[in-house]
Amino acid sequence: MIDKARNMKFISRISTLALLAGPLFLLGQCNYAGNASGMHFFLDMHDSPAIESQEEDPSTLDEIYEGNYETTMGPLESWGGPGSASRTAPEGTVARNKDPYLIPAADFDRAARELTNPLRPTKEVLALGQKKFNTYCAVCHGNTGMGDGPVSPRFDGIPSLAGPDSLVLNWEDGRIFHIITVGRARMRPYAAQVTEEERWAIIHYINLLQKQGQ
Ligand code: HEC
């Protein structure tokens, strides 16, 4: 009888301790340092399987780009090579805050027909065009558009945009907009670097260089 009573007492002490230990242990995980988040129990809940943009994606390490740059590389194409976590947007999706550019890369004629320059060549527009042209285009095409930028001795086939023999003299604004937006062969797309407005301003500036070049 006595033993049983002792046992009961012992058990109740143990369970009181256990009841206290739980909350005490949890409290112990709190700290006033502010930046530390204590012990982590369910790692999968804060380390999500989504791959951050600068992280390596092991599932693409063996991938090679098999597409045809000339016809398929468009502004939505962002695959960054083997191991890249940047993926090409699935078909039919639109990036946030971006108007989809629906003219296929190979269809220069349609761009020439459908797109017109919404800007007037004011002083401000030309200044913007000059700034962006000098930043993004002049390295190859040259400050005056003669195809003689500092990169040109090492990069074959950079055409003149403004010289008297330049084919671009006959190009409609929409055609130039198209090549800046989607690129062609070794001329890479610049849609990620220059906004639509800046592209139209660049085009006004190229027109000015063309007038000066003749
Ligand atoms: C890295 C060098 C490089 C840069 C930078 C560059 N281009 Fe080009 N560009 C080229 C090459 C090379 C071609 C010829 C592409 C081809 O062979 O189809 C070309 C072609 C062109 C053409 C068509 C010319 C023709 O005669 O067919 C235009 C227009 C043009 N680029 C405008 C621009 C504009 C505007 C920019 C700046 C936003 C720019 N390029 C930046 C290399 C460059």
py3Dmol code that shows the C-alpha trace and the ligand (Angstrom):
import py3Dmol

protein = """\
ATOM      1  CA  MET A   1       0.000   0.000   0.000  1.00  0.00           C
ATOM      2  CA  ILE A   2       2.754   2.395   1.058  1.00  0.00           C
ATOM      3  CA  ASP A   3       4.769   1.509  -2.024  1.00  0.00           C
ATOM      4  CA  LYS A   4       1.862   2.245  -4.252  1.00  0.00           C
ATOM      5  CA  ALA A   5       1.325   5.668  -2.678  1.00  0.00           C
ATOM      6  CA  ARG A   6       5.036   6.460  -3.122  1.00  0.00           C
ATOM      7  CA  ASN A   7       4.874   5.377  -6.720  1.00  0.00           C
ATOM      8  CA  MET A   8       1.901   7.633  -7.345  1.00  0.00           C
ATOM      9  CA  LYS A   9       3.740  10.572  -5.777  1.00  0.00           C
ATOM     10  CA  PHE A  10       6.808   9.857  -7.874  1.00  0.00           C
ATOM     11  CA  ILE A  11       4.783   9.641 -11.084  1.00  0.00           C
ATOM     12  CA  SER A  12       2.947  12.880 -10.365  1.00  0.00           C
ATOM     13  CA  ARG A  13       6.280  14.663  -9.719  1.00  0.00           C
ATOM     14  CA  ILE A  14       7.720  13.341 -12.957  1.00  0.00           C
ATOM     15  CA  SER A  15       4.702  14.421 -14.948  1.00  0.00           C
ATOM     16  CA  THR A  16       4.732  17.878 -13.334  1.00  0.00           C
ATOM     17  CA  LEU A  17       8.367  18.183 -14.368  1.00  0.00           C
ATOM     18  CA  ALA A  18       7.564  16.988 -17.856  1.00  0.00           C
ATOM     19  CA  LEU A  19       4.704  19.488 -18.112  1.00  0.00           C
ATOM     20  CA  LEU A  20       7.017  22.283 -17.028  1.00  0.00           C
ATOM     21  CA  ALA A  21       9.920  21.126 -19.199  1.00  0.00           C
ATOM     22  CA  GLY A  22       7.993  21.514 -22.457  1.00  0.00           C
ATOM     23  CA  PRO A  23       7.155  25.207 -22.110  1.00  0.00           C
ATOM     24  CA  LEU A  24      10.555  25.929 -20.541  1.00  0.00           C
ATOM     25  CA  PHE A  25      12.308  24.323 -23.481  1.00  0.00           C
ATOM     26  CA  LEU A  26      10.210  26.297 -25.952  1.00  0.00           C
ATOM     27  CA  LEU A  27      10.810  29.509 -23.994  1.00  0.00           C
ATOM     28  CA  GLY A  28      14.506  28.737 -24.146  1.00  0.00           C
ATOM     29  CA  GLN A  29      14.286  28.985 -27.932  1.00  0.00           C
ATOM     30  CA  CYS A  30      13.287  32.611 -27.672  1.00  0.00           C
ATOM     31  CA  ASN A  31      16.044  35.149 -27.493  1.00  0.00           C
ATOM     32  CA  TYR A  32      16.290  38.884 -27.396  1.00  0.00           C
ATOM     33  CA  ALA A  33      19.078  39.146 -29.982  1.00  0.00           C
ATOM     34  CA  GLY A  34      16.487  39.933 -32.630  1.00  0.00           C
ATOM     35  CA  ASN A  35      18.302  38.558 -35.634  1.00  0.00           C
ATOM     36  CA  ALA A  36      18.570  34.905 -34.703  1.00  0.00           C
ATOM     37  CA  SER A  37      15.544  32.742 -35.133  1.00  0.00           C
ATOM     38  CA  GLY A  38      16.478  30.063 -32.584  1.00  0.00           C
ATOM     39  CA  MET A  39      16.379  26.376 -33.277  1.00  0.00           C
ATOM     40  CA  HIS A  40      14.639  25.181 -36.418  1.00  0.00           C
ATOM     41  CA  PHE A  41      12.521  22.089 -36.324  1.00  0.00           C
ATOM     42  CA  PHE A  42      10.798  21.870 -39.727  1.00  0.00           C
ATOM     43  CA  LEU A  43      13.486  22.917 -42.180  1.00  0.00           C
ATOM     44  CA  ASP A  44      11.428  22.230 -45.247  1.00  0.00           C
ATOM     45  CA  MET A  45       9.038  24.963 -44.228  1.00  0.00           C
ATOM     46  CA  HIS A  46      11.493  27.817 -44.605  1.00  0.00           C
ATOM     47  CA  ASP A  47      13.930  26.306 -47.100  1.00  0.00           C
ATOM     48  CA  SER A  48      11.552  25.936 -50.017  1.00  0.00           C
ATOM     49  CA  PRO A  49      12.451  23.833 -53.033  1.00  0.00           C
ATOM     50  CA  ALA A  50      12.088  26.848 -55.352  1.00  0.00           C
ATOM     51  CA  ILE A  51      15.476  27.868 -56.757  1.00  0.00           C
ATOM     52  CA  GLU A  52      16.590  31.444 -56.256  1.00  0.00           C
ATOM     53  CA  SER A  53      17.550  33.325 -59.402  1.00  0.00           C
ATOM     54  CA  GLN A  54      21.292  33.331 -58.673  1.00  0.00           C
ATOM     55  CA  GLU A  55      21.363  29.746 -57.426  1.00  0.00           C
ATOM     56  CA  GLU A  56      22.521  26.796 -59.498  1.00  0.00           C
ATOM     57  CA  ASP A  57      19.822  24.469 -60.728  1.00  0.00           C
ATOM     58  CA  PRO A  58      21.413  21.011 -60.792  1.00  0.00           C
ATOM     59  CA  SER A  59      18.622  19.672 -62.978  1.00  0.00           C
ATOM     60  CA  THR A  60      19.761  21.796 -65.932  1.00  0.00           C
ATOM     61  CA  LEU A  61      23.512  21.090 -65.683  1.00  0.00           C
ATOM     62  CA  ASP A  62      23.438  18.686 -68.626  1.00  0.00           C
ATOM     63  CA  GLU A  63      21.211  20.808 -70.822  1.00  0.00           C
ATOM     64  CA  ILE A  64      22.405  22.225 -74.092  1.00  0.00           C
ATOM     65  CA  TYR A  65      20.587  24.912 -76.015  1.00  0.00           C
ATOM     66  CA  GLU A  66      19.258  23.264 -79.139  1.00  0.00           C
ATOM     67  CA  GLY A  67      17.042  26.023 -80.415  1.00  0.00           C
ATOM     68  CA  ASN A  68      17.818  28.236 -83.324  1.00  0.00           C
ATOM     69  CA  TYR A  69      18.951  31.575 -81.924  1.00  0.00           C
ATOM     70  CA  GLU A  70      17.923  33.349 -85.094  1.00  0.00           C
ATOM     71  CA  THR A  71      14.280  32.341 -84.956  1.00  0.00           C
ATOM     72  CA  THR A  72      13.545  31.470 -81.355  1.00  0.00           C
ATOM     73  CA  MET A  73      15.558  33.764 -79.103  1.00  0.00           C
ATOM     74  CA  GLY A  74      13.070  36.408 -78.123  1.00  0.00           C
ATOM     75  CA  PRO A  75      12.609  38.740 -75.189  1.00  0.00           C
ATOM     76  CA  LEU A  76      10.962  35.993 -73.174  1.00  0.00           C
ATOM     77  CA  GLU A  77      13.920  33.698 -73.638  1.00  0.00           C
ATOM     78  CA  SER A  78      16.096  33.923 -70.574  1.00  0.00           C
ATOM     79  CA  TRP A  79      17.794  30.558 -70.316  1.00  0.00           C
ATOM     80  CA  GLY A  80      21.230  31.295 -68.934  1.00  0.00           C
ATOM     81  CA  GLY A  81      23.134  28.136 -69.884  1.00  0.00           C
ATOM     82  CA  PRO A  82      23.825  24.843 -68.086  1.00  0.00           C
ATOM     83  CA  GLY A  83      23.019  25.022 -64.383  1.00  0.00           C
ATOM     84  CA  SER A  84      21.104  28.252 -64.779  1.00  0.00           C
ATOM     85  CA  ALA A  85      18.000  28.692 -62.676  1.00  0.00           C
ATOM     86  CA  SER A  86      16.593  31.212 -65.148  1.00  0.00           C
ATOM     87  CA  ARG A  87      14.025  29.464 -67.233  1.00  0.00           C
ATOM     88  CA  THR A  88      12.330  30.409 -70.426  1.00  0.00           C
ATOM     89  CA  ALA A  89       8.800  31.504 -69.601  1.00  0.00           C
ATOM     90  CA  PRO A  90       6.234  28.800 -70.393  1.00  0.00           C
ATOM     91  CA  GLU A  91       4.293  29.415 -73.549  1.00  0.00           C
ATOM     92  CA  GLY A  92       1.269  31.645 -73.121  1.00  0.00           C
ATOM     93  CA  THR A  93       2.528  33.331 -69.953  1.00  0.00           C
ATOM     94  CA  VAL A  94       3.262  37.011 -69.537  1.00  0.00           C
ATOM     95  CA  ALA A  95       5.808  38.486 -67.142  1.00  0.00           C
ATOM     96  CA  ARG A  96       4.418  40.935 -64.599  1.00  0.00           C
ATOM     97  CA  ASN A  97       4.290  44.553 -65.740  1.00  0.00           C
ATOM     98  CA  LYS A  98       5.409  43.591 -69.227  1.00  0.00           C
ATOM     99  CA  ASP A  99       3.408  43.886 -72.414  1.00  0.00           C
ATOM    100  CA  PRO A 100       3.820  40.738 -74.431  1.00  0.00           C
ATOM    101  CA  TYR A 101       5.686  41.289 -77.705  1.00  0.00           C
ATOM    102  CA  LEU A 102       3.831  39.055 -80.081  1.00  0.00           C
ATOM    103  CA  ILE A 103       5.652  39.555 -83.372  1.00  0.00           C
ATOM    104  CA  PRO A 104       7.705  36.424 -84.136  1.00  0.00           C
ATOM    105  CA  ALA A 105      11.462  37.049 -84.269  1.00  0.00           C
ATOM    106  CA  ALA A 106      11.712  36.154 -87.951  1.00  0.00           C
ATOM    107  CA  ASP A 107       8.834  38.407 -89.052  1.00  0.00           C
ATOM    108  CA  PHE A 108      10.633  41.685 -89.741  1.00  0.00           C
ATOM    109  CA  ASP A 109       8.091  42.626 -92.410  1.00  0.00           C
ATOM    110  CA  ARG A 110       5.194  42.469 -89.983  1.00  0.00           C
ATOM    111  CA  ALA A 111       7.075  44.661 -87.487  1.00  0.00           C
ATOM    112  CA  ALA A 112       7.807  47.143 -90.269  1.00  0.00           C
ATOM    113  CA  ARG A 113       4.105  47.225 -91.216  1.00  0.00           C
ATOM    114  CA  GLU A 114       2.508  47.305 -87.785  1.00  0.00           C
ATOM    115  CA  LEU A 115       4.800  49.358 -85.569  1.00  0.00           C
ATOM    116  CA  THR A 116       5.121  53.098 -85.810  1.00  0.00           C
ATOM    117  CA  ASN A 117       7.232  55.425 -83.728  1.00  0.00           C
ATOM    118  CA  PRO A 118       4.962  56.992 -81.071  1.00  0.00           C
ATOM    119  CA  LEU A 119       7.530  59.684 -80.195  1.00  0.00           C
ATOM    120  CA  ARG A 120       8.264  62.960 -81.932  1.00  0.00           C
ATOM    121  CA  PRO A 121      11.962  63.739 -82.428  1.00  0.00           C
ATOM    122  CA  THR A 122      12.086  66.567 -79.916  1.00  0.00           C
ATOM    123  CA  LYS A 123      15.340  67.753 -78.385  1.00  0.00           C
ATOM    124  CA  GLU A 124      14.668  65.700 -75.242  1.00  0.00           C
ATOM    125  CA  VAL A 125      13.833  62.546 -77.202  1.00  0.00           C
ATOM    126  CA  LEU A 126      16.989  62.887 -79.309  1.00  0.00           C
ATOM    127  CA  ALA A 127      19.068  63.465 -76.175  1.00  0.00           C
ATOM    128  CA  LEU A 128      17.612  60.308 -74.631  1.00  0.00           C
ATOM    129  CA  GLY A 129      18.206  58.384 -77.857  1.00  0.00           C
ATOM    130  CA  GLN A 130      21.802  59.588 -78.020  1.00  0.00           C
ATOM    131  CA  LYS A 131      22.458  58.625 -74.420  1.00  0.00           C
ATOM    132  CA  LYS A 132      21.055  55.123 -74.866  1.00  0.00           C
ATOM    133  CA  PHE A 133      22.662  54.646 -78.284  1.00  0.00           C
ATOM    134  CA  ASN A 134      26.064  55.634 -76.905  1.00  0.00           C
ATOM    135  CA  THR A 135      25.552  53.312 -73.949  1.00  0.00           C
ATOM    136  CA  TYR A 136      24.256  50.203 -75.683  1.00  0.00           C
ATOM    137  CA  CYS A 137      24.928  50.374 -79.411  1.00  0.00           C
ATOM    138  CA  ALA A 138      28.021  52.482 -80.028  1.00  0.00           C
ATOM    139  CA  VAL A 139      30.468  49.873 -78.695  1.00  0.00           C
ATOM    140  CA  CYS A 140      29.753  47.923 -81.866  1.00  0.00           C
ATOM    141  CA  HIS A 141      28.076  50.255 -84.338  1.00  0.00           C
ATOM    142  CA  GLY A 142      30.255  53.279 -83.503  1.00  0.00           C
ATOM    143  CA  ASN A 143      29.338  56.697 -82.113  1.00  0.00           C
ATOM    144  CA  THR A 144      28.259  57.917 -85.538  1.00  0.00           C
ATOM    145  CA  GLY A 145      26.714  54.579 -86.550  1.00  0.00           C
ATOM    146  CA  MET A 146      29.430  53.750 -89.089  1.00  0.00           C
ATOM    147  CA  GLY A 147      29.957  50.217 -87.774  1.00  0.00           C
ATOM    148  CA  ASP A 148      33.358  51.131 -86.388  1.00  0.00           C
ATOM    149  CA  GLY A 149      32.897  50.893 -82.603  1.00  0.00           C
ATOM    150  CA  PRO A 150      35.794  49.748 -80.401  1.00  0.00           C
ATOM    151  CA  VAL A 151      34.503  46.161 -80.465  1.00  0.00           C
ATOM    152  CA  SER A 152      34.354  46.027 -84.275  1.00  0.00           C
ATOM    153  CA  PRO A 153      37.978  44.934 -84.932  1.00  0.00           C
ATOM    154  CA  ARG A 154      37.291  41.787 -82.909  1.00  0.00           C
ATOM    155  CA  PHE A 155      33.680  41.150 -83.878  1.00  0.00           C
ATOM    156  CA  ASP A 156      33.208  40.508 -87.575  1.00  0.00           C
ATOM    157  CA  GLY A 157      30.245  41.680 -89.574  1.00  0.00           C
ATOM    158  CA  ILE A 158      29.042  44.729 -87.649  1.00  0.00           C
ATOM    159  CA  PRO A 159      26.992  46.669 -90.190  1.00  0.00           C
ATOM    160  CA  SER A 160      26.969  50.421 -90.541  1.00  0.00           C
ATOM    161  CA  LEU A 161      23.647  51.963 -89.531  1.00  0.00           C
ATOM    162  CA  ALA A 162      24.221  55.381 -90.995  1.00  0.00           C
ATOM    163  CA  GLY A 163      26.891  55.447 -93.689  1.00  0.00           C
ATOM    164  CA  PRO A 164      25.933  56.249 -97.290  1.00  0.00           C
ATOM    165  CA  ASP A 165      25.918  52.513 -98.152  1.00  0.00           C
ATOM    166  CA  SER A 166      24.044  51.405 -95.053  1.00  0.00           C
ATOM    167  CA  LEU A 167      21.117  49.099 -95.726  1.00  0.00           C
ATOM    168  CA  VAL A 168      19.410  50.572 -92.682  1.00  0.00           C
ATOM    169  CA  LEU A 169      18.808  53.841 -94.568  1.00  0.00           C
ATOM    170  CA  ASN A 170      15.773  52.131 -96.090  1.00  0.00           C
ATOM    171  CA  TRP A 171      14.602  50.512 -92.895  1.00  0.00           C
ATOM    172  CA  GLU A 172      11.229  51.509 -91.455  1.00  0.00           C
ATOM    173  CA  ASP A 173      11.275  52.477 -87.759  1.00  0.00           C
ATOM    174  CA  GLY A 174       9.338  49.300 -86.879  1.00  0.00           C
ATOM    175  CA  ARG A 175      12.010  47.139 -88.497  1.00  0.00           C
ATOM    176  CA  ILE A 176      14.736  48.737 -86.371  1.00  0.00           C
ATOM    177  CA  PHE A 177      12.512  48.427 -83.277  1.00  0.00           C
ATOM    178  CA  HIS A 178      12.158  44.743 -84.053  1.00  0.00           C
ATOM    179  CA  ILE A 179      15.888  44.026 -84.275  1.00  0.00           C
ATOM    180  CA  ILE A 180      16.539  45.892 -81.007  1.00  0.00           C
ATOM    181  CA  THR A 181      13.716  43.955 -79.335  1.00  0.00           C
ATOM    182  CA  VAL A 182      14.365  40.408 -80.544  1.00  0.00           C
ATOM    183  CA  GLY A 183      17.827  40.575 -82.116  1.00  0.00           C
ATOM    184  CA  ARG A 184      19.008  38.758 -85.216  1.00  0.00           C
ATOM    185  CA  ALA A 185      21.913  36.341 -85.570  1.00  0.00           C
ATOM    186  CA  ARG A 186      24.848  37.867 -83.645  1.00  0.00           C
ATOM    187  CA  MET A 187      22.987  41.060 -82.862  1.00  0.00           C
ATOM    188  CA  ARG A 188      21.555  40.179 -79.451  1.00  0.00           C
ATOM    189  CA  PRO A 189      18.162  41.394 -78.230  1.00  0.00           C
ATOM    190  CA  TYR A 190      18.345  44.560 -76.148  1.00  0.00           C
ATOM    191  CA  ALA A 191      14.788  44.470 -74.824  1.00  0.00           C
ATOM    192  CA  ALA A 192      16.046  43.793 -71.314  1.00  0.00           C
ATOM    193  CA  GLN A 193      18.376  46.810 -71.343  1.00  0.00           C
ATOM    194  CA  VAL A 194      16.373  49.506 -73.120  1.00  0.00           C
ATOM    195  CA  THR A 195      12.686  50.191 -72.507  1.00  0.00           C
ATOM    196  CA  GLU A 196      10.258  50.534 -75.404  1.00  0.00           C
ATOM    197  CA  GLU A 197      10.343  54.305 -75.121  1.00  0.00           C
ATOM    198  CA  GLU A 198      14.137  54.315 -75.148  1.00  0.00           C
ATOM    199  CA  ARG A 199      14.146  52.065 -78.230  1.00  0.00           C
ATOM    200  CA  TRP A 200      11.960  54.529 -80.142  1.00  0.00           C
ATOM    201  CA  ALA A 201      14.205  57.387 -79.005  1.00  0.00           C
ATOM    202  CA  ILE A 202      17.287  55.464 -80.206  1.00  0.00           C
ATOM    203  CA  ILE A 203      15.576  55.048 -83.574  1.00  0.00           C
ATOM    204  CA  HIS A 204      15.038  58.816 -83.896  1.00  0.00           C
ATOM    205  CA  TYR A 205      18.685  59.288 -83.036  1.00  0.00           C
ATOM    206  CA  ILE A 206      19.746  56.729 -85.701  1.00  0.00           C
ATOM    207  CA  ASN A 207      17.622  58.645 -88.233  1.00  0.00           C
ATOM    208  CA  LEU A 208      19.501  61.796 -87.241  1.00  0.00           C
ATOM    209  CA  LEU A 209      22.881  60.054 -87.628  1.00  0.00           C
ATOM    210  CA  GLN A 210      21.732  58.877 -91.055  1.00  0.00           C
ATOM    211  CA  LYS A 211      20.919  62.418 -92.139  1.00  0.00           C
ATOM    212  CA  GLN A 212      24.283  63.611 -90.870  1.00  0.00           C
ATOM    213  CA  GLY A 213      26.063  60.688 -92.558  1.00  0.00           C
ATOM    214  CA  GLN A 214      24.841  61.571 -96.029  1.00  0.00           C
TER     215      GLN A 214
END
"""
ligand_1 = """\
43
HEC
C 27.876 43.299 -79.674
C 27.814 44.151 -80.855
C 26.499 44.864 -81.125
C 25.798 45.741 -80.321
C 26.159 46.199 -78.916
C 24.653 46.173 -81.086
N 24.654 45.574 -82.313
Fe 23.366 45.933 -83.812
N 24.266 44.517 -84.952
C 25.382 43.803 -84.597
C 25.661 42.784 -85.599
C 26.812 41.789 -85.589
C 24.648 42.922 -86.577
C 24.458 42.061 -87.823
C 23.455 40.968 -87.469
C 23.273 39.948 -88.549
O 24.290 39.467 -89.060
O 22.112 39.615 -88.864
C 23.820 44.032 -86.168
C 22.724 44.508 -86.868
C 21.999 45.630 -86.549
C 21.008 46.241 -87.393
C 20.627 45.773 -88.800
C 21.676 46.298 -89.750
C 21.650 45.672 -91.120
O 22.296 46.253 -92.038
O 21.043 44.618 -91.313
C 20.488 47.301 -86.695
C 19.415 48.261 -87.162
C 21.161 47.338 -85.410
N 22.086 46.306 -85.355
C 20.908 48.260 -84.400
C 21.484 48.215 -83.148
C 21.060 49.056 -82.059
C 19.999 50.122 -82.132
C 21.831 48.703 -80.989
C 21.742 49.238 -79.560
C 20.486 49.064 -78.892
C 22.733 47.644 -81.411
N 22.475 47.374 -82.720
C 23.699 47.056 -80.609
C 26.135 43.985 -83.450
C 25.769 44.770 -82.377
"""
view = py3Dmol.view(width=600, height=400)
view.addModel(protein, "pdb")
view.setStyle({"model": 0}, {"cartoon": {"style": "trace"}})
view.addModel(ligand_1, "xyz")
view.setStyle({"model": 1}, {"stick": {}})
view.zoomTo()
view.show()
